[in-house]
Amino acid sequence: MVTYNVYRNSEKVASGLTEKTYTDTELEPNTSYSYQVSAENEVGESELSESIVATTLPVSVTGLSISPQTSTAEAGTAGSRQLTVTIEPENATNKNVTYNITPSATGLSVSDTGRIEWTEDTPANVYVTEVKTEDGGHTATHSLTLTEPEPEESEN
Protein backbone atom coordinates (compact mmCIF):
# COMPACT_ATOMS: atom_id res chain seq x y z
CA MET A 1 0.00 0.00 0.00
CA VAL A 2 1.27 3.46 -0.91
CA THR A 3 0.79 6.37 1.47
CA TYR A 4 1.77 10.00 1.10
CA ASN A 5 3.63 12.51 3.25
CA VAL A 6 3.26 16.29 3.09
CA TYR A 7 6.06 18.71 3.96
CA ARG A 8 5.49 22.41 4.63
CA ASN A 9 8.59 24.59 4.60
CA SER A 10 10.73 21.40 4.78
CA GLU A 11 8.92 20.08 7.89
CA LYS A 12 6.70 17.01 7.71
CA VAL A 13 3.17 18.09 8.61
CA ALA A 14 1.24 14.97 7.55
CA SER A 15 2.10 11.33 6.99
CA GLY A 16 0.37 8.09 6.12
CA LEU A 17 -2.19 9.79 3.88
CA THR A 18 -4.10 7.51 1.54
CA GLU A 19 -5.87 10.29 -0.38
CA LYS A 20 -4.10 12.48 -2.91
CA THR A 21 -5.59 15.63 -1.41
CA TYR A 22 -4.64 17.41 1.78
CA THR A 23 -6.05 20.44 3.57
CA ASP A 24 -3.53 22.32 5.66
CA THR A 25 -4.72 24.15 8.78
CA GLU A 26 -3.19 26.43 11.42
CA LEU A 27 -1.77 28.75 8.78
CA GLU A 28 -1.15 32.46 9.13
CA PRO A 29 -3.09 34.81 6.84
CA ASN A 30 -1.32 36.49 3.93
CA THR A 31 1.71 34.17 4.22
CA SER A 32 3.54 32.06 1.63
CA TYR A 33 4.30 28.40 2.30
CA SER A 34 6.43 25.92 0.34
CA TYR A 35 5.06 22.37 -0.04
CA GLN A 36 6.58 19.06 -1.10
CA VAL A 37 5.19 15.52 -1.05
CA SER A 38 6.64 12.05 -0.96
CA ALA A 39 5.23 8.57 -1.45
CA GLU A 40 5.97 5.79 0.98
CA ASN A 41 5.57 2.00 0.83
CA GLU A 42 7.14 -1.08 2.43
CA VAL A 43 10.45 -0.32 0.65
CA GLY A 44 10.70 3.19 2.08
CA GLU A 45 10.06 6.85 1.33
CA SER A 46 10.57 8.39 -2.11
CA GLU A 47 12.51 11.55 -2.83
CA LEU A 48 10.58 14.74 -2.16
CA SER A 49 8.70 16.27 -5.08
CA GLU A 50 9.57 19.64 -6.55
CA SER A 51 8.26 22.32 -4.22
CA ILE A 52 5.24 24.48 -4.93
CA VAL A 53 4.42 27.72 -3.17
CA ALA A 54 0.95 28.61 -1.91
CA THR A 55 -0.04 31.90 -0.30
CA THR A 56 -2.90 32.20 2.14
CA LEU A 57 -5.46 34.94 1.72
CA PRO A 58 -5.43 38.01 3.92
CA VAL A 59 -8.10 38.31 6.62
CA SER A 60 -10.38 41.17 5.60
CA VAL A 61 -11.74 43.78 7.96
CA THR A 62 -15.43 43.17 8.67
CA GLY A 63 -16.12 45.99 11.09
CA LEU A 64 -14.87 49.13 12.79
CA SER A 65 -15.99 50.87 15.97
CA ILE A 66 -14.82 54.01 17.73
CA SER A 67 -14.93 55.11 21.34
CA PRO A 68 -16.08 57.55 22.47
CA GLN A 69 -18.59 58.36 19.74
CA THR A 70 -19.33 61.83 21.10
CA SER A 71 -17.49 64.42 23.19
CA THR A 72 -18.40 67.86 24.45
CA ALA A 73 -16.12 70.66 25.60
CA GLU A 74 -16.20 74.41 25.91
CA ALA A 75 -14.75 76.55 23.13
CA GLY A 76 -12.17 79.11 24.21
CA THR A 77 -10.25 76.52 26.24
CA ALA A 78 -7.61 74.27 24.69
CA GLY A 79 -8.19 70.55 25.03
CA SER A 80 -7.87 67.08 23.54
CA ARG A 81 -9.65 63.74 23.21
CA GLN A 82 -8.11 60.37 22.45
CA LEU A 83 -10.21 58.14 20.19
CA THR A 84 -9.91 54.37 20.48
CA VAL A 85 -10.57 52.35 17.33
CA THR A 86 -11.44 48.65 17.37
CA ILE A 87 -11.03 46.61 14.16
CA GLU A 88 -12.96 43.38 13.61
CA PRO A 89 -11.96 40.65 13.36
CA GLU A 90 -9.06 40.87 15.78
CA ASN A 91 -6.79 38.99 13.35
CA ALA A 92 -7.52 41.23 10.35
CA THR A 93 -4.44 41.51 8.17
CA ASN A 94 -4.57 45.26 7.48
CA LYS A 95 -5.60 47.27 10.52
CA ASN A 96 -4.47 50.62 9.12
CA VAL A 97 -6.92 53.50 9.41
CA THR A 98 -7.00 57.15 8.41
CA TYR A 99 -8.53 60.03 10.34
CA ASN A 100 -10.18 63.13 8.88
CA ILE A 101 -11.89 65.92 10.82
CA THR A 102 -14.43 68.34 9.33
CA PRO A 103 -15.06 71.15 9.09
CA SER A 104 -11.52 72.47 9.26
CA ALA A 105 -10.99 75.17 11.85
CA THR A 106 -8.22 77.25 13.37
CA GLY A 107 -6.27 75.26 15.94
CA LEU A 108 -8.11 71.97 15.30
CA SER A 109 -6.29 68.77 14.33
CA VAL A 110 -6.47 64.99 14.53
CA SER A 111 -3.30 62.87 14.65
CA ASP A 112 -2.52 59.57 12.92
CA THR A 113 -3.22 57.88 16.28
CA GLY A 114 -6.68 59.42 16.72
CA ARG A 115 -5.86 62.22 19.14
CA ILE A 116 -8.06 65.27 18.54
CA GLU A 117 -6.60 68.55 19.76
CA TRP A 118 -7.97 72.08 19.74
CA THR A 119 -6.70 75.43 20.92
CA GLU A 120 -8.45 78.29 22.65
CA ASP A 121 -8.85 79.82 19.16
CA THR A 122 -10.98 76.93 17.83
CA PRO A 123 -14.54 78.27 17.46
CA ALA A 124 -17.67 76.68 18.88
CA ASN A 125 -19.10 74.17 16.41
CA VAL A 126 -19.73 70.46 15.87
CA TYR A 127 -16.67 68.71 14.42
CA VAL A 128 -16.90 65.22 12.97
CA THR A 129 -13.91 62.91 12.85
CA GLU A 130 -14.27 60.11 10.31
CA VAL A 131 -12.13 57.01 10.73
CA LYS A 132 -11.78 54.84 7.63
CA THR A 133 -10.08 51.48 7.18
CA GLU A 134 -7.65 50.92 4.33
CA ASP A 135 -9.05 47.40 3.98
CA GLY A 136 -12.72 47.23 3.18
CA GLY A 137 -13.64 50.89 3.36
CA HIS A 138 -15.36 50.62 6.76
CA THR A 139 -16.02 53.91 8.54
CA ALA A 140 -16.95 55.15 11.99
CA THR A 141 -17.44 58.70 13.26
CA HIS A 142 -16.93 60.74 16.40
CA SER A 143 -18.67 64.08 17.00
CA LEU A 144 -16.95 66.75 19.06
CA THR A 145 -19.21 69.58 20.15
CA LEU A 146 -17.42 72.72 21.26
CA THR A 147 -20.01 74.86 23.03
CA GLU A 148 -20.03 78.61 23.46
CA PRO A 149 -18.42 79.61 26.76
CA GLU A 150 -20.76 80.53 29.55
CA PRO A 151 -20.81 84.30 29.97
CA GLU A 152 -19.07 85.44 33.07
CA GLU A 153 -21.37 87.02 35.61
CA SER A 154 -20.47 90.60 36.24
CA GLU A 155 -20.22 91.88 39.76
CA ASN A 156 -22.28 95.05 40.24
N, C-alpha and C positions, 0 to 999 in steps of 0.2 A: 504494500500500500504506500502511495506517495502522499506526503503531507508537505505543507508549505510554511515557511518562516518569513516574517516581515521585519525589516530593519528600518528604523527612523533615525536619521542622522548618525548612522553607523552603530546604533544600539538596537539589539533585538527587542521588539515590543510585542511580538506574537509568535507562537510556534505551534506546530501540530495541527495547522489548519487543513481542513479537507476541501473547503470551498476555494474558488479562485477569486473571491472578492473579500475585502476587508474594510471595515469602517474604523477609522482611528478616532479616539476620543481624548479628552484632557489636553486639547491643543489651545494655544494662545491665539487670540484674534490677530489678523493682519500680520501673520508670521509665515515665513517660508520654511518648509521642511523637505529634506532629501530622503527618498525611499528606495530601498532595494529589496529583492525577494530571493529566496533560495528554495530549492526542492530538497526533500529528504526522504530516504527509504532505508531499507535494512543495510545497504552498503555504506551509507553515510550522507553527508550534506553536500550539495552541489556548490559550485562557485556562486558568488552573489551576482545578481543581474546588474546591468547598467543602471545607474541611478536616474530617477526622475525627481523633479522638484514640483511640489504643490504648495500653494499659498492659501492660507485660510482667509476668509472674508473679514473685513472690519466689523465691529459691533456698532451699529448705527444708534444715534441718539433718538430716543422715543419721547422724551419729555424734558421740560425745563421749568423750574420754579424759582421764585425770588423771595427773599425775606429781609426786611419787612416789605410789604407791598405799598404801604403809605407812611409818610412822615409829615410832621407839622413842626414849624419853627417860626420864630419872629424875625421878620426882615429888619435890617439895621444892625444886626448882631451876627458876627461871623460864626460859622459852625460847620459841622460835617456829619455825614451818616455813612456807615459801612453797610453795603448790600452783601448778602450771602446768596450765592447761586447754587442750586442743586441740579445736577444733570442725571437723567435716568436713561438707561440703566446705569448702575454704578460702574460697570466694566466697559462703558462706551469707549470706543477707540479714540475719538477726537472730542475732547471736552473743552476745546477753545471757544471762547465767547467774545463778542465785542459789545461795547457800551456806547450809547449815544443819548445825550440829554437835549431836550427841546422845551421851550424855545431857548435860543442862546441868550445869555445875559451877562452883563458886566460882573466879573468876579465869580462866575459859576463854572464849575468843571466836574468831570467824572474821570477817574483814573482807569487804567487797564485792569485794576483789581476790584473795581466797583465801589471806590470811595468817592462819594459826592462831597464837594467842598464849596462853600460860598463865603463871600466877604460881607462886610457891613454895607458895601455899595450895591449888593445884589437886590434888585427891587422885589417887592411883594408880588407874587404870582404863583401859578401852579406849574411846576416843572416835571416833565415826564422823562424818566430814564428808561430806554428800551434796551433790553439785553437780548442778543441774538446769537444762536449757535452757528458755528461754521458748518457743522454737519447736520443737515436736515432742516435748516431754516426755522427752528423753533424759537419763539419769542416769549418774553415775559416783561412786565412793566412795573415800575415803581413810581408813585406820585409824591412829589415833595411840594407841600403847600407852605409858602412863606407868607405869613399874615402881616398886615399893617401893624406897626407898633402901637401899643396902647398909649393914648395921649397922657402926658404927665399932668397930674393935678397941680394946679397952681395954688400957691398959698396966698391968700388975701387977708 
